[in-house]
Amino acid sequence: MGLLIRGGEIVTADSRSRNDILIEDETISRIGTGFDAPPGTEVIDATGKLVFPGFIDPHVHIHLPFMATFAKDTHANASVSALIGGTTTFIEMCCPSRHDDALEGYHTWKQTAEGNSACDYAFHMAVTRYDATTEAQLREIVSDGTASFKIFLAYKNFFGVTDEEMFRTLKLAASLGVVTTAHCENAELIGQLQQILLAAGKTGPEWHEPSRPESVEAEGTTRFATFVEQTRAAGYVVHLSCGPALRAAVEAKLRGVKLYVESVLPHFLLDRTYAGRAGVEGMKHIMSPPLRDRRNQAKLWSALNTGLIDTVGTDHCPFDTEQKLLGVGAFTQIPNGIPGIEDRVNLMYTHGVRRGNLDLHRFVDALSTRPAQIFGLFPRKGTIAVGSDADLVVYDTDYRGTISAATQHGINDYNGFEGFAIEGHPSVVTVRGKVQVRDGVFVGEPGRGRMLRREPQYCARGADYAY
């Protein structure tokens, strides 16, 4: 059975129009006015509402063994939360540690997701060590349709890579034509600062940010950009949090480095005072890079609106209260992460578009179109066009609500954005033409999601280095 979305105002990254959308065989078959629905077609009245392309979260953790525990999520519940919030595709970080076999880890992540996700998904493959087996394994993973890597310049001896391993990863990525995403900090500086603080008895969550200050993130961003430049690879900075790191990334862009920048939801709306709260309330807001001084937020909003920040993800990584309390004696033992996959679209629309911080088209671009373009999903995803997948969000701008753990759909026992107002939410969400959400309720097919296999799309330049 087909689907016709009638009477809405279609908003993409570069256009706005009042048109109807006909969906047949999972894709958009016609856009316009004055045509009749074929027999048996379901009609959705979108009058008075905006119609967006399905939103894409380029940075999530669903299955994640980390810091002596596991992220408190499943693909089933995370994907339903995503859809209720308007996200129809997410890209998950596949993150075996440097003590694990990379290829075995990749298959574990795939098997964990397969048949359990209600929305479509893809992976970034983490490279957490580079040894004699790595190149062949990564080539096999890319051939399987995972066309992006992830490296960590933090979490020494667990996820983190050395500079030599970063160079070798980027060299291979350049030859394969894939993009490498990176967590940009300085692991050695963090380790030394952590030791100094703990030795001084500074063990609470308020000391997490001073152990990895803005300068440490800026250094990591500069170093990653330099390695990307010298290998002529394509790079993507994840969860950028502050002005100094932003300057480092922009300077690299200006000198021609192929570098993309992501920031994530918490850094636009939360600040270091949340992590400075006493006890577990502060622990709930521990993430890396940490929440920063509020002065950074205006810089991030401005850079996002002008396109210097390309995308907005969540770094969704939920740990519940009991798990956060693993760090009661030392901030270094607090599992890093905060949930957000359900709230990104509504909070960015409310506090970005509605508050005048973000152009409506840039909102669609940063949360849907640019992720699709950067990671090889466009125009299948990220736009509303004939032939594109019918991932659509009918958005009710008249809705008013408040974020609360009591009403969220995730299984975490708190919400880091508790009490935040939202002005607008999805009333209908489709995944490849099937209605999965109506009026904030999941009504669809739990296992509908598919793994999205992607082709390398960056010019493979082999050993043609910058020198």
N, C-alpha and C positions, 0 to 999 in steps of 0.2 A: 504493500500500500504506500502510495506517495504521500507527500506532506506539502502544504501550501501555507506559507507565512504571509499574511495579508495585512496591509495598512500601516506597517511600521516604518520608521525612519532608519535607513541603513547608514551606519557610520563605519568607515574603514580608516586606514591610516592617512588616506589622501582624498577622500570624497565623502559626500553626504547627500542622500537622495531619498525620496519617498517612493519606494517600489515594493512590489511583491516578489517573493522568492519561491520558486517551485523546486521541490526536491524529489528526485527519482533515483533508485538504485544507489543510495548512499551519497550521492553527489548533487550539487546544484545544477539543475538542467536549464533553468530560465530565470531571468531577472527582468522585471518590467511591470507594466500595468495593462489592464483591459483584457487579460486572458482568463479563460475559465479553467478550473481545476479538472483534470481527468476524472472519470468515474472512480469512486472509491477513495479519493484523496481526502485525507484529514486536513481541515482548515483551522489554522490558529489565527485569531484576531489579535494583531499587535498594535492596533490603533492607540496612539498616544504614547507609545513606547519606542525606545531605541533598539536597534538590532545590530549587535556586534559580531565579528568573527569570534569563534571560540578562543578563549584565552589560553596561553601557553606559559607554564611555569618552568623556566629553564634550569632550576636548581632545587632539587628536593632530595631528602633522604627518607626512604621508607624502611627497607631492611638495612639495618646498620649495627654491627657489633662495634662498640666503642666505649672506652673507659670503664671496663669491667662490667658492662651491661649491654642491653640492646635497646635501640630506639623503640618507643612504645607505640608501634603502629603496625598495621597490616595493609597490604595492597587493597583489600576489600574496603576497609573503612576509610583509608586515606583517599581513595579514588572517589568514593561517595561524597566525602567532605569537599574535595576539589570541585566536583560537578555542582554541588549546591552553591558553591561560591563562584561559579562561572568558568572555572578552569577545565577545559576539555582534553588537554594534553599536558603531561608533565615529563620532564627529563630527569631521571634518577641517577644519582652518583653511585656507580658500582665500585665499592671501596674495600677490597680485600687488603689486609695489612701487609707490610713488607715481609712478614713471617709466613704468609700464605702463598699458595700457588695462584698466579693471576688468572689463568685460564679456568681453573676449577672454580675460582671465585665468580668469574663471569657467568658460568653455567649455573651456579647457585642462585645468583640474582635473577637470571632469566627464569629459572624454574619456580622461584618464589612468586614472581609476578604473573606467570602464564596462567590464564584462565581465572584470575582473581581480581582483575582490575575492571572497573566499570567505565573507565575512560582510556583513551589511547596513551601510549607511553613509549619512551626511548631511553637510552642509557648514555652516560659519559663513562668511559672506562678509566679508572684510576690506575696510574703507574706509580707504585709505591716502592719499587726497587728496579734496577736495571742490571740484569746479569746475562749470562750466556743464552738463556732461554727466552728472554723478553721479546726480542725483535720478532721471532717466529710466532710467538703467541699473539702479539699485537697485530701482526699482519692477518692472522686467522680471525681475530675479533673484528677488525675493520671489514674483512671480506664477508662477515656475517651481518653487516649492516650497522655497526656502531662506529660512527665516523667522527668521534671526538674523544679526546683524552682529558684526564684530570691529574694535576700534580699538586702536592702540598709542600709549601716552603715553611711549614710549621709541623708540630707533632713529631718531633725528632724521635727516631728509632721505632716509630709505629706506622704512620702514614708518610712521613716526610722523606723527601729525596735530597741527595747531595747536589751540589752544583754540577758535578760531572754527570750525574744521572739526569738532571734537568737538561743539560746540553744534548745528551744522547737521545732523550725523549723528543726534544724539539727537532733535532736533526731528522729523526725517523718520521715525525709528523709532517715535516716539510716535504720529505720525499714521497709520502703517501697522499698528501693533499688534504690532511685533516687538521682541525683546529684543536689547540690545547688550552684548556681552562686551568686556572691556577689560583690557589689560596696563597695570597702574597703577604707573608710576614717574614721575620728573621728568627729562625728556630733557636739559634745559639744565644742571641740576645735575650729572648724570652726565658730560656732556661736559666741564664745567669741572674736575671732580674727576679725570677721566681725564688731562687735560692736565697737571695739577699732579703727579700720580704719575709719569707717563712722563718728565716733565722732570727729576724727581728720581732717575731711573734705576730706578724701581720697576716692572719690566716683567713679572715672573713671574705665574703664575696666582693666587698668594696675594693679589695686589693687586686682583683682580676684585671681590671683596666690598667692600673699603673704597671702591671707586669708585662703588658704588651701595648705600650703607648703608641700614639699616632706616628711618631718617627719610625717605629719598628715596622709598621705597615707601609709607610712611604718608602723605606729602604727595600722592602720585599717587592714592592711594585716596580721600583726603579730597576732592580736586579732582574726581575722577570722580563721587563720590557727590553732590557739590554740583551738578554739571551735570545729573545724572539727576534730582535733586530739582527744579531750576528748570524743566526741560523736561517734568516729569511722565512721564518715560519709564520703562522697565523696564531695569535694569542688572544685570550679572553680572561680578563681579571674578574674573579667572582667576588661577591659581597663587599664591594668597596665602601668604606664607612666614614671617611674623613677628608677634609680639605687638602692636607699635605699629600695623601695618596692620590687624590684626584689630580693635583698639579703634576705629579710624576707621570700619570697616565696620559694626561693631555699633552705634556711636553713630548712624550714619545709619539703620540698621534701626529703632532705638528711636524715632526721630523720624518714622517712617512712610515713609521712602524705600523704593521697591520695588527692593531690592537683594539679589541672591543672591551667595553666596560659595563659591568653589571653592578647595581646596588640592590639591596634587598629591603623588604617592607619595614623591618624593625628600625633601621637606621634613619628612615624618614620621619618616624613618629615617636620613638622612644629615645631616652637619653640615659646617661650614666647614673642619674639619681635612682632609676629603677633598680639597678644592680647594687646600689648603695643602701637599700633597705635592709633592716635587721633580719638575720636568720634566713629561713627558707624563702621568704618573699624576695630577698635579693638573689638567692640562688636560682630562682625560677628564670631570671633574666640574664643568666650567664651564657654567653655565646662568644664565638671568635670569628673575626675581630670583635672586640667588645663594643657595647653601647658607648657612645662618645659624648663629649660636651655638646650641649644643645646648639652652640654656635655653628656647628657643622651642617645642621639641617637645611638652613637657607641655601647653602652652597650646593648641597645635593639636589634640592628642588630646582634650582636655577640650571644646573648642569643637565638634569633630566629633561627639563623643558626645552633646552636648546639642542639636545641630542648629543652632548658630550658624554653623558651616561646613556648607553644604548638600550639597556633592558632593566626590568625590575623583576626579580625573583623573590623567593621566600627564604631559601636555605631551611625549609621546613625540616625540623629534626626534633621530634617531641620526646622529652623525658618527663615522667610524672614526678610528683612531690617526693615519693619514697626514693626514687633514683637520684634526684637532686641532693637529697640528704646524705648520699655517699660522700659528699664533700664537706660535711659538717666540721671536720677538724682541719681542713686545708682547702683553700679555693682551687688548688691544682687538681683536686679529685672530684670537682663538680662536673658532671657530664655537660658538655657544651651543646646548647641547642634550644630552640623554641619552636612551637608549632605555629603555622600561619597559612597553610594551603587553602583553608576555607575563607580566610578574611582578606587576602591580598587585593582582589578586584574591588570589593566594596569599600575598603579603607582608602585605596588609592583614588577611586572615583570621588569619594566624599572629601577627603582632605587634600586631594590634588585638584581635580576638575572643579568641584563645587566651591572650594575655597580660593580659587583663582591661582593656584600654584602650578597648574598643568593644563595645557591645551588639550581639548578633547581628542583631536586626531593623534597627538603625541602620546596620549594615554593608550589608545589602541595600538599604536606603533610599538611602544615600549613593552606592553604586556602581551602582545600577540604577534604582530608582523615581524618585528626585528628578531625575536627569538627564532621564528620560523625561517627567516632568511639566513641568519648566522649559522644555524645548525642543520641546514639542508632539508627543511620541511616545506618550504615555500615553492609554488603557490598551492600545494596540496592543503596546507594549513596556513593560518594567519591572514586570510583575506576572505572576502565574499565575492566570488566570481564564478561564472559558468565553468564547470569542470572541477572546481575545488570540492574537497570533502565538506559535507553539510554539517559542520560543527558550528552551531549558532547559539547566541545568547540573546534572548528577548529580555530587555532590561527595563524594569519599572523604576523610573526616577522619582516617583511619588512616595515610594516606600520609606518609612522611618523606623529605625530600630536601634538597638544597643548591643554591642558585643558582650557576650557572657559565656562563661563555662557551663552555666545551667542550660543554655539553649544550643550550644555548639553540637556538631555531629561527630567530631573526633572523640577518641577514647581517652585522651589526656584529661587529667583531673583539674587542670587550671587553664586559663587563657591569658597570655601575656598582654593582651589588649583589653582586658576587662574594663567595662564602662565606657569604651569609645563609642561615639555616635556613628551611625551610618545613615546616609541619605541616598537610597537606591539599592536594589538587589535584583538578581535574576528571577524572572517569573517563569521562563521556559528555557531549558537548556537541551540541545540535541547533540548527539554524537553520531556522525555519519548518518544523519537523517532520522534517527530514532530518538524520540523524546525520553530523556533520562530524568529530568527534574521538572516539576510543576509547582509553582508557588512555594518554593522552599522545601519541598518534599521529594525524596528520591522515589521515582515510580518506574524505573527502567529495568534493564537487564544487567545483573551484577557482573557477569563475566564478559561484557561486550568489548572491552578494551583490547586492542591489538598492539603488539610491539611494532613500532615504526622503523623499518630498516632504511638507512640513509646511505647515500653515495658520497664519497669524498668530493668536495667542490672547490677546494683551494688549489691554486696552480702548484703542481708538484715540481719543486725546483732542485731536487736531488742534493748534490754537494756544492751547489752554487752559493757559497757563503758570502757575507757582507764584506769580508776582506778581499 
